[in-house]
Amino acid sequence: MIRYASCLKATRMVTMATEFASCSFPGSLSLLNTHLSSRSYITNSPGPSREDYDVMSRVTPHVTQFGGFPHVARWYRNVSSSSGGDNGPSVSSSPWQPPTPEELQQRKTLITRNLQEVVGLERVEEVMKSRDLKIYWGTATTGKPHIAYFVPMTKIADFLKAGCEVTILFADLHGYLDNMKAPWELLQLRAKYYEAVIKAMLKSIGVPLDKLRFVKGTDYQLSREYTLDVYKLSSLVTDHDARKAGAEVVKQVAHPLLSGLLYPGLQALDEEYLGVDAQFGGVDQRKIFMFAEKYLPALGYKKRTHLMNPMIPGLTGDKMSSSDVDSKIDLVDPPNVVKKKIKKAFCEPGNVTENGLLSFTRYVIFPFLGEERQFEIKRQPQHGGDVSFKDADALEEAFKNQMVYPLDLKNAVSDYINELLAPILKEFSTPELRKLSSQAYPVVKAPKNAPAPEQEVDVSRVDIRVGKILEVLPHPDADSLFVEKIDVGEAEPRTVISGLRKYVTAEELQGALVAVVCNLKPANMRGIKSQGMLLCSSNKDNTVVEVLKVAEGSKPGERITTEDHTNSPDTQLNPKKKIFEKVQVDLTTTPSLEVTYKGLSLKTSSGTLTTKSLVGAAVR
């Protein structure tokens, strides 16, 4: 006979406890089902209590017979997902000991390091004097997680080192409510995929899973109590506050759905229903966090502390996003794809403020390396030899002073990212996880008459060729212009107009090998049509301009590009799309006077494209 009387301690449940004690299975299971029809947990608490775990252990042998008891099945899923393992919640075998002032400071430092902002730090300090801090981090199960997810994972490792109890919420319902980014029919599959990949990431950086609690939103967000609180909250929250709170998180459209307005309220209620002291997230969540600080007390719930990570730039310099393919690296990208994406990343020499690679080294790679390893850059002796850095500040300073070049940084970051991803790739090579991935993110076939996708903008679309200047004459109607005849490997030389008369002499240009952009739209310049453009380097105020030098032995008409950008160039660049202007932003010169695109040298078969003396110059 299965008895549950000892689990029902509330006074109002004494009668039911007696009935439980007198019932045998399945009668006791039927009684439990009736009891749970009007509540989420046995003691009506916002989360599982010890009584829930005790009852769960007794009904587990009969789990296959839950089909006829829907409320028991729902309750069992909720409690199981909150257990943090197979044996219920982790409970320390030794009594909790208050930390010494030194230990308290060490834990606080671990909790707050590398955060951009903390709201309510004093509440953290008060809790830590009496017990371990409880924190949750949630992620909506929408697009595939990418390497930026290592940033919160690394911070979660800090929380665990500080002795915190950490809950990870897979917010499947939120993913649906956010403009249906996760379709209803894929909700469960996406949640399973997220759980598998997040656990693989944590193992990759050495975080023990047994110290974490994993919860799905739909395991408790559909309960009677939670739903009633959503209704209560909707009677308090204004349309203005709901829109404002979700402005940086919920997808913004011209005619938003009501579901997007519910999103901030649900995230606020999660703090109460997960039973935590603090919520952790990116600084883009700040408006939702302030929404929770305002409205939870209105429902009679306490304010929570909010811990905010900075948002690291993506590969293009903007926020890394699942919806922007060019800005991110997937967690299951193979090593060659990682290297290719990193080589294309925005990484301007000396720029340490808009540099996604430097941000990733600070918030992920250095914590991953720990105190035992240093950040190592391997390079040839002629390029400065190998160098290592013990912390992110030292690396940033070297990059700022151009002692570390973009290509150096890209090569090193590629190697460390591939080291992080190796165990994830191995885990996701199994048939089960490959199948889960294809089911959770099915490939949508484009309609037959759909327009071709926009081609990626990079230097390969610009037709840069070796040209040999055959003739140089002053423009008859402009004192600042030259008219050149240039052999670019075609049947006839091209006429090119350049504004170089006050920077170089005609004698210096005559017979020179130069770099010519050959697929710009021809333009009339003071009555003469120009069929190309000479590439030059210049300082910031354009007082010094140098014609770029092509390696000796290069042939007129030979293409100039990087090793990684070999696609065929456009026949003619569309001036309205400003393709050359977008490419030009990433063209510069290095301390060794080489011309590079995103850290990669522009070259012919005979050698690299160079400038005479300008370092860190614009190229146009």
Order of alpha helices (4+ residues) and beta strands (2+ residues): alpha-alpha-alpha-alpha-alpha-beta-alpha-beta-alpha-beta-alpha-alpha-beta-alpha-alpha-alpha-beta-alpha-beta-alpha-alpha-alpha-beta-beta-alpha-alpha-alpha-beta-beta-beta-alpha-beta-beta-beta-beta-beta-beta-alpha-beta-beta-beta-beta-beta-beta
